[in-house]
Amino acid sequence: MNHRRQAVRGLAAALAALVALTAAGCSSKAKSGDGKQTGAGGVKTGEGVTDRTISLGALTDMTGVYATLGKSVTQSQQLYVKQVNAAGGICGRKLELTVRDHGYDPQKALAAYTELEPKVVGYTQFIGSPFVAAVKQRVDAQDKGLVLPQAWSASLLGSPYIRVLGATYDVETINAVDFLLKEKGLKAGDRLGHVYFEGDYGENALKGSKYAAGKAGLTVVEQKIKPTDNDMSAQVAALKQAGVKAVVISAGPRQAASLVGVAAATGLRVPVVGNNSAFAPQLLGTQAGPALEKMYWFASPSLPIGADTPTARKLVAEYRAAYPDDGLDNGIVAGWTAASVFGEALKKACLDKDLTRDAALAARGATVYGLDLDKAVAAAGPLPEGVRLLAADVTDEDQVREALAAIDADGAELRLAVNCAGIAPSARILGRKGPHDLDLFRAVLNVNLLGTFNVMRLAAEAIARHEPDEHGQRGLVVNTASIAAFEGQVGQIAYAASKAGVAGMTVTAARDLAQFGIRVVTIAPGIVDTPMMAGFGEDVRAGLAASVTFPQRLARPEEYARLVTMIAEHDYLNGETIRMDGALRMAAR
């Protein structure tokens, strides 16, 4: 089975100029008579919290369309709760996970939500985009509890309380079509089949396929189905007659297995890509298994369960130990991720001695603003929740000031700025056509060094206006250099000089801004698998990866993002340039 994780890669590209994270969902002070009180340890409590327990809700599907997914999501969250409690709980309290199976029935789902709402601080699980959408207005206007759904419809975006973890179905489907174009031979003029569930999930995915098709010159052949439709024979016949060259399916695992199995049996042997909800490894043991192995891929908003990373391996080992008779699927990753995110929010809320719903939300929330040139912003597709693009040239003071003013107008407090803007033309000091072009050298320094400095100084001004935390810290600036700053290769003189300048600013900038409680840290990446790298052939990419000491691969954009997050949370890091390069030391050429 094949896995694709291009959603993260696409987001990293969209935010290549500047990223600003701001606190969101800030709570107001508790008022008398609002159900909040002060409990053990001087901690404020509200719905779902006592002096001994913190109650969380899980609205799952154990008997319906997504029974396989629901089981793994729930068991991984129960495992998380068990481990947290064994380590002492959170804020001196044990976690309790109350599970209700709605069987993908709307009436049961709404009844279960109504039952648990006054008893829990929030929900680590809510399967079913249509059901979450049905309670969205109630959550936003009345209940105001944090909900982390196992649903990725764009209709759920915009709520300060319902927080989607990962790319939405439209973005995920755009990446799926992009995969078919780049790796499976789909081309302009071809017809693309799309089988999708009626309702929020399928129709949001359809928006993504239509968007991608419009950009690529494809024609989408639609086949709408219901969750109760399990035999895809009619849909396959229609797609075959239409002459589709590939198929996207936005449905459940059963429908995906039927579609691929029938397609293979009737001679429609084209690549099929499903959304993350359209696969379960158990399908490989069915009659459709051989066809799935040959014809089927699926897109995912997260690392697959079989990813070769320490965290993934640890999760697999712990899950297998707890549930030795059950298989592995991506529901485990989705469930564990949601539970651990909620847990981290509770831990941060505990530090503020406030375990009310408002505090849990405030600890979780963030808004991301990306600055890029006009053309890049105009060409950007659908964005994940909490992401907004602003047009600005990082070298232009007025444009950057206008972007920062827009952030301020949103009522958000700028706390973290990340500089990633850069260009890297190649030219030697003295080449066959004469000396290095001075205007080219000046242009590289203008974007890479002056642009970084411009955003840093103006962002620092904005950050300094906000109140410091209890440790006197107001915020952080993360700049991006390169290992070329230390060992630039032949033809990189302008790029190496600009990035050496970024690295060289780090300590001085940290000293300059210390009086304002602002830290400055620089990251010097090695070879990162950005969209620019996707244009190279596999032989070139393999050669670059072979030059890395260990791990012998290209760095991933999400690893850069995780490093930024770590720097933000590790508030003793300051004035340092951190290499992220797998111990690579570049040769002269």
WOWO-V207408 format. One record per helix or strand of 2 or more residues. SS is the DSSP state (alpha for helix, beta for strand). FROM is the first residue (numbers start at 1). TO is the last residue. If there is no record, write none. Layout:
SS&FROM&TO / SS&FROM&TO
This chain:
beta&2&4 / alpha&6&14 / beta&18&23 / beta&37&38 / alpha&40&42 / beta&44&45 / beta&53&60 / alpha&67&86 / beta&93&101 / alpha&106&117 / beta&122&127 / alpha&129&143 / beta&146&147 / alpha&154&156 / alpha&169&183 / beta&191&197 / alpha&200&216 / beta&219&225 / alpha&233&242 / beta&246&250 / alpha&253&265 / beta&271&274 / alpha&276&278 / alpha&281&285 / alpha&289&295 / beta&296&299 / alpha&310&322 / alpha&330&351 / alpha&357&364 / beta&366&372 / alpha&374&379 / beta&387&391 / alpha&397&409 / beta&413&419 / beta&430&431 / beta&434&435 / alpha&438&464 / beta&475&480 / alpha&484&487 / alpha&493&516 / beta&518&525 / alpha&531&534 / alpha&538&546 / alpha&557&569 / beta&577&580
